[in-house]
């Protein structure tokens, strides 16, 4: 294909193309989820000209999207988004093939993991011991990351969220092949489930409010995708009381509104509980409160 010197305006128009309209024009199906749309049959959410792939933990703009899912070059992607029909035959979207899931190799000890979670994150030792003894938290052999394991109903590992133990690092990533529906969680016997963005937030909340904690259920989204909580609600029919405990920032508030709408539509009793600080780990580090605060029922306008 000959090189086309696109103008800056054309590139900006392509980059900011509405991805929902682009997909629908090619016969693809989308499902509304709050302010976002989900590409039917895939673990990809769309918002305007941006997308996010929840399997790979990556996203980008409209040009990135067309290059990735329609096997297009940069030139082809821009022309497709600008509506210049120069391709003789329709290009079919590339099938997303999830890589085989395999847990990271375990380190022979968990000293760095314990030091990081106890000393830096202030997680309660008894809480940490509970999950470590069940092999749901461990230290990886390669980079000494903390690994949070999510299992299916039979106890088979299906998801792993990795977090660096380096003191100044914010690195975190889901293991390749992880299935979002099985993200790190604990299922108790009551009808209440608490929902968090990250595993450390979940452990921080339990560390703060330990009284009878094992009676209740807890789910970490490992992001803000709804797949893990939706799966646990579908799998455990006794769970009807959902407490959304996402971060106290713009992204957390937006995700809370989206999840509230989606869960209300399904008939669940929804309430919200925001940390005093930005997230529950900051709150754990900066407070000694021991009583669970009363969640605030969320009223939709």
N, C-alpha and C positions, 0 to 999 in steps of 0.2 A: 504494500500500500504506500503510495507516495506521501511524503511528509507534507503536512498542512500547517502553515505558520498561524496558529490561532491568535486572535487578539486577546489582550488582557480581559476585555469585557466578555468575550466568548468563554474564556476559561472560568471566569467568576460565575457566569450563568450556569455552566455545566456543573461546577463544583457545588453550587447551591440549588441544584434541581430537586424537586420534590420526589423523593424515592417511592412513596406510596403510589403517586400517579404514574411514575415510570413502570412499576411492577404491574399495576392494574392494566396498563396499556398493552402489556405483553401476556395478559391472561393469567397472571399470578393472583393468588388469594391472600387477603390480609384480614386480621382480626383486631378490632379495637381493644386496647387495654389502657384505660385512662387517657393520658396525654400522648401515649405511644401506640404503635400498631405492631402486631406480631406477624411475621411472614409465615403463613400456614405451612406446617410440616417441617419447619426449621426452627432452630433456637436462635433466631435473629429478631431483634426489635428495631423499629424504624421511628424516627422522630424528625420530620421535615427532611433536611438533606443529610442527616446523620444516621448511622446504623451502629449496632453493637452485636457482636457474635458472642453468645454466652458460653459456647463450648470452648472457644479459643481465648476468650477474655480480651478481645480486640475489637476495635471499631474504626470509624473514619467517615469521610465525606462521600458524596454521591459518586465521584470519580473512582475512589478506592473501591466502593461497592461494586460497580460495574466491572472493573478489572478483576476483582476477586471471584465474583459469582457467575460472570458471563465469559470468563476466559478471554477477556479483551485486552488489547494493548492500550496504552494511554491514548493514542490517536483514535482508536476505535471507540473507546469509552466516551471520550468527549463528543464525538460525532453522534453516537447513539443518544446521549443525553440532550444534545441540541436538536435532535429530531431530524438529522440529515440521513435519509434512508439510502445509504450507499452500499449496504450489505445485501447481497442478493438473496440469501436464505436466512430465516430467523435463527438467531443463536440461542440455543437452549442453555439455561443456567446450569453451571457445574454442580454435580451431585456432591453434597457434603458427606464425606466419609470420615466418621469419627475414628481416630487412631485407637489402637488397642489400649485398654486401661491397665496399668500396672503400678502398684504402690512403689514409691521410692524405697530403696534399700535402707533397712534400719541400721542405725549406728549400734555398736556393741554396748554403749551406755547412753544415758540421757542427761548427763551432767549439765551440758550447755543449755538444753531445753529447760531443765528445772531452774537453773540460775536465771535465765531470761524471764520466764513466766513468774517466778516467785519474787525476785529482787527488783526487776525493772517494771513488771506489769502488776505486781502485788496480788496475783491470783492466790486464793487460799490453798494451802497445801492439801487439805483433805479433799477439796473439790478436784484439784489437779490429779491427786492419787487415784480418785475414782475413775476418771477417764483413762489415765495411763494404764491402770491395771486391766482395763477392758481392751487395751491396745487400740484405743481410739485417738490417742495423742502419743506421738513419739518423736525422736530426733533422727533426721536422715543422716546417712553415712557420708554422702558426698559433700554437702555444704553446711551440714549441721543445722538445717532449717527445722522449725517446728512443723510437724505434719498433723493436720486435723483430718481424721478419717470419717467419711460418711458411708453407712452400710444400708443394705436393703433389709426387708423384714426377716430374712433368714440369716442375717449377720454377715453377708458377703460384702467386702469392700467394693464400692461403686463410685466413690468420689474422694478426692484428697485435695485439701487446701494447704499450700505451703507458705510459711512466713519466716523471713530472715530473723535470726537471733542476734545479728550485729546491732550494736547499741544505737547507731545513728542511721540505720537503714530502714526505709519504709517498704522494702520490696516484699511483694506477696503475689502469688499466682496459683491458679488451679492446675493440678496435674493433667497432662494431656490425656484425653479420653474420658475424663470425669463426666458423669451424668448429673446435671444440675439438680434433678429431682431428689437426689440422695445426699445433698450437702450435709455437713456436720450437724447432728441433732441428738436430742435425748427425748424419749417418749415415756411419760409417767402414766398414772392411772386416773387422774382427774380429767375434767372436761376443758381445762384451760391450757392454752399454748402461748408462750411468749416468743416473739419473732424479732431477730436481730440482724444487722447487716453483716457482722463478722464474728467468727468463733471466739475471739478474745473478748468482744463485747458480751457474748453469751456467758462466758466463764466469769467475767467481771460482775455481771448482774447476780449470778448464783453466789459468788463470793460475798457480795453485799447482803444478800437476803437468803441466808442458808436455811432458815427454819422450814422444815418439811419440803425442801426444794424438790426432792425426788418424787413427790406426788404429782408434780406438774410436768408439762412438756416444754421443750425449748428447741427452736429451729434457727440456724444461721443461714442467711440467704447467700453468703459469700459474694456479696454484691447487692443489687436491688432487684434482681429478677424474681418473679413470683413462683417459679417452678417448684422450689423445695417446699414452701408452705402449702401450695396447692396439692402437691403429692401427699404430704403427710395428712392433710385434712381428708383427702379422698381415701387414704389407706386406713386411717383411724377414725371411724365414724363417731366415736364418743367425743371427739374434739369439736366443741361448738363455740367456746369463748376464746376469742383471739385478741391478744394484747400486742399491738404493734409498738416495738421499742427501738425504732430506728434512730439514727444520729440527729442531734439537735442542730442541724444546719439546713441550708436551702435544699440540697440534694435529698436529705433525709425527710424533710417536710413534703417535698414533691412526691417522693416515693410513697410516703404514708398516705397522701391523698389518693394516689393511684391504686394502692392496695386496698384502702378502705372502700373505694367504689367497687372494685372487683369482688371483694369478699361480701360486701353488703348485698350485692346482686345475687349472691348464692345463698343468702339467708343466715349468715353467721352473725353472732353478737360481737361487734368490733369496738374496741376501746384503744386509746393511745397512752403511752407513757414515755415522755422524753427525759433524757438525763439532764441533770443540772448543768453539766459541762457539755463540751462538744459531743462526746460519746461516753459510753458506760465505763470504759477503762479510765478515762480522765476523772470521772466521778468517783470511781473506786479509790484512786490514788489520793483524791482530795477530800474524802469524807469518811466518817466512821459510823454513818447511820446503819441501823440494823433492822429496822422495820420496813416491810414492803409498802411503798406509798400506794394510795388508791388510784387506779387508772382513770383517765377522763374519757367518758363515752363521747364518741365522735359524731357530731350532728352534720349531716350533709345538707347544704342549702339547695 
